[in-house]
């Protein structure tokens, strides 16, 4: 039986606890939060054995084999390092760490202790994402990816969240090096990092505060970001983050030398793009039929998954957790290679460095210089 503990008992901890309890062969043995009441409430909701407000006491008394870290990002590094030092495998919610150098230290420590790490990039393990990965690995693109486009939008229309973030100048998100961007963009960046081969891609970033936020008096929260990523004479990628564009996309496009694929996370659809054109006017009539057939196929696949009771919102998280636990119990590879976790962190570092997020107010209107990782 794999003994599991959760550190950080906010909203996302409920999702972790719910998915952990779906998995056989593991047991939630403890929950920890700086506010003991939060830990106790999580324990009551999910019948967890013990609650703590001291991490060391949790590690000593509950003796977990795995710790899920679901605290705000600024605390990820120190908590993960302590858990590794106590001999625990660690699942860290996104973003993995605030800086790439912290991620490198954690990976080195895990390797030194013979322990496993993973990052909470669960979007890469939903049903449609796994179908896409299988096609790419099966050679559908006709070779290595040539170009990718990742869209990860974030709707600030939620009045509760917007009021909390925009109305509180001391909100913890504002204290992150990349502020709002740091808390959310790793999902979209990680999709690109999965298919890059270079350790030092070129990154060019431009970000700005959208006009609607400016009219509200906001000058510090960058909510529009455009990034170009390129490898020397090989793969290129665009990353788009927006709080304003509609529809609010969560989409990934990947193109090879023969064919392409479009993944839509919100609709759980995967569309194959045929690289060769049909002759003459057939190009105007046959492709719409092919796309219609694929849409119906996506509908049928989603219905089958729904009827099998496996179409829940956090199915990707469940799959990622299961894969991570298998890497521990069966010696299987970790679900996210460490080079992808580190590359995601380095790309994000480059973005935030260019935006000036660690210095004074970002120079949102000036040209952004090139940077290499």
N, C-alpha and C positions, 0 to 999 in steps of 0.2 A: 504494500500500500504506500503510495507516494503522499507524503505529508506536505500540505501547501498552506502558506500564510499570505495575507494581503496587508500591505503597508500603504496607508492612505485610504480613507473611507468616504471619499466624496462620491459624486454621481457615477463616474466611470467604474468605481469599485463594484457597484451593483452588477454591471455588465460582466465583469470578470467572475464574480462569485456565481452568477447564474450559469455561465458557460462551464466553469469548473465543475459544478454539480451535475452537469450533463455527461461528464466523462467518467467512465469506469476506472477503478483502480487508483483513485486518489481521494483524499479527504482534506477538507478545510479545517485546520487545527487552530488557527489564530488570526486575529485582525488587530492592527495597530494604527493609531492616529494620535496626533498631538493633543487633540480634544478627545478625551476618553469617552465622552457621551457618543460621539460619532462612531467609535469602534464598537461600543456596546449596542448601538442601534443596528449596525451592520450584522453583528452576531445574532441579534434577535430575528432579523429578517431572513437570515439564511442558516440558522441553527449551527453557527460556528462555535466551537468549544470555548475559546478564551479571548478576552479583549485586553488590550494593553495601550498605554500611552508612552511606553518606553521601548525603543526598538531592541536594545540589548536584552532586556528582560524577555521580550517575545522570542528572540533567537535562542536564549538559554532555556526558558521554560517549555516552549512548544516544540523546539527542535525540528523546525520544518526542513524538508529537503529542497523545496522550491519556494521562492518568495516572489510575489507579483508586486511591483512598485507602481502605485497609481497616485502618487503625490504630485504636486506642481513641479514643473521641469527643473527649477533651480535646485531642488533637493535630490534629483535622481543620482547624481554622481556619488555623493557621500554615502547615501543609503545603499546603493548597489555595491560600493566598495566594502562597506562593513559586512554586508550579507555574504559576499564572496569570501571575505576573511574568516567568517564563521562556517564556511564550507557549504554554502547554499548555492544552488543553481538559481539564476535570476532572469525574470521576464520584466523588462522595463517598458512602460508605456511611452508612446511617442510624445515629444521628441526624445531620443535616446539620452542625449546629454546636451548641455548648452554649447559646448565647443568640441571640435574633433579631437583635440588632444586628450580630453577627458575620456572619450570613447576609446581611444587607443590604450589608455591606461587600464580601463576595465577589461578590454579584450586580452591584453597581455597578462593581467592578473588571473583571469579565468583559465587561460591556457596553462599558466604556471601551476594552478591548483587542480587542474584536471576537471574543471567545472564548465557548465554550459550557460550561454547568454542568448537572449533574443530581444528584438525590439518589437513594439506593438504596431507593426505595419500590417494590420489584419486585412486592410482593403486588398492586398495582394493575394489573399487566400479565399475570397468569396467564390461562389460557384462559377460565375462567368470568368473571373480572373484565372481560375485553374484551367478552364476550357481553352482560354487564349494561350496560356503557357504551354499546354500540351500541343497545340497546333504549331507554335513557334519551334518547340523542341523537335517536332516531327518534320520540320523542313518546309512548312507551308509558304514561308516568305521567299523561299528559293535561295537562301543564303543569309549572311549576317544582316542585321537591320541597317538600313541606310539613313532613315530619319524617323523621329518620334515626336509626338505632340501630346503633352499632358496638360489637362485642364482640371484645376481643383478650385471651385468657387466656394464662397462662404457667405451665407445670407445673414447680414446684420439686421434683418427685419424683425428678428425675435425681440420683442420689446423688453423682456426681462433681462436677456443677456446684454443687449445694447445699452440698457440703462445702467447695468452693473459695470460694464467696461468703459463706456464713454462718459459716464457720470462720475466715476471714481478715479481721480488722478493718482491714487495709491494702489489701484488694482494690481494684483500680482502679475498679470499679463504684461502690464506696462514696464515692469522691472526686468523682463527678459531682454537679452541683447537684441533679438529681432522682434520683440513685442508680439503683436497678433500673428505676424507671419511665422515666427518661431514656433508658436503653439499649434499651428495647423498645416503648414505646407509640406511636412516631411512625407505624408502619404503620397502626394503627387510627385515629389522629387524621387522617392524610393522606386516608383514605377520606372523611371528613366534609368536610375542607377543599376537596376537589375540587368539591363541589356548593354551597358557600357563595358568596354574592356580595358580602357586606359585608366591608370591610377591618377592621372593629372589632366583631366579634360579642361578646356578653356571655358570660362564662365563669364558672361556679360549680363549684367542685371540693371534694370531700370524700375524704380518704384516711386509711387507718389500717393498723396492723400487725395481721395476722390472729392469732387466738388460737393456732393451731398454732405459728406462729413465736414468739409470746411465751412459750409453754411451753418453747421451746428457748433462751430467754434473749435473743432478738433484740428490740431496741427501736428500731432505726434504719431498717430496710428496710421501707418501706411497700409492701405487696403487694396491697392492695385499694384500688381507686380508682373513684369514681363522679363523672361530670362532666355538667353540663347546659350546652349551648351554644345561644344563641338570637340571631337577627337581629331587628331592630326590625320588628314586624308582618309577619314573613315566615317563614323556615325555622327549625325547632328541631332539636336533636339530643341524643341521650344517648350518652355513651361509657362503657363498662364495662371495667375491667381487673381480673382476679382470678387469684390463684394457687390458689384453693381450690375454686371452684365446678366442678361436674361435671354434664354433660360440659364439657370445657375448650374453649370455643367460639372460633372465628375466623370471625365471621359479620358480615354487613352487611345491614341492612334499609333500604329507602328507599320512602317513600310519597308519592304525588302526589295531585292532586284527583280522579283517576279510578281509578287502579290502583296496585299496589305490586309490589316485587320483593324476594326473599330470596336472598342469595348465601351459600353455605356453602363457605368456602375449603378446609376439611379434606376434604370429600367431593366437591369440584369439582362442585357442583350449583347450578342457578339455578331458582327457582320463581317463576312469575308469579302474582300475587294479583289476582283479579278484583274490582273495586270494587263492582259492582252485585250485589245479592243475588238469588237465585232466589226465586220465589214459593212460599209455603206450605212443605210438607214437602220440596219439591225441594231446599231449601237443606241438608237433612240427608243427601241421597243423591248429588246430582250433583257437588258439590265434591270429595268423596273420590275419585270416579272421575277427575276432572280432575287432581288431584294425583298419583294413581297413574300416569296417562298421562305426566305430566311427569317423574316419577321414572324411568320406563322410557326416556323420551327422553334424559334426562341420562346414563343408563347407556349407551345406544347411542352418544351423542356421545363419551363418555369412552373407550369401546371403539375407536371409529374413530381417535381421537387416539392411543391406545396402539398400535394396529396400524400407524399411520403413524410410529411411533418418535418421537413428539413429546410424550409424556406424562411427561417427567422432572420431578423435584422442583423444579428451578430454571428451568422454562420461562419464568416471568415475568421472571426476571433476564435470560435470553437475549433476550427480546423488547425489554426496556427498553434493554439495551446496543445491540442492533441499531438501535433507533429513535434512540438518542443518536448513534450513529456516522453515521446517515443525515443527521441535523441538521447534522453537521459537513461531510460530504463533498458532500451534495446541497443544502445550504442549507434543509433542511426545518425546521419548527418543533421546538423542544425537546420531548421527550415529556411532561415535567412543566412546565407554565408556572411561571415564577418566582414569580408571585403565590401559587400554591399552596404552594410551598416556604416562602415567607416567612410565609404565614398559618399553616401547620403549626407553624413555629417560634414564632410569637407566641402561639398557643393553648397550646403547651407551656410557654412562659415564664409565662403567666398561671396555669396549673395549679401550677407549682412555686413561684411566688411566694406563692400562697395556702396551699400546704402548709407554707410556711416552710422549704423545703429548703435555702435558702442561709443561713439563720440557725442558731440552735441547734436542738435536737431538735424535729421537727414537733409541733404541738399537735393530736394525732390525735383527741382526744375532744371538742374544743370546736367550736361552730358556725363555719363558714367564711363570711367576708363575701363580698359580690359584688365582682367586678372587671371592668373593661373593658380591652380591649387598647389 
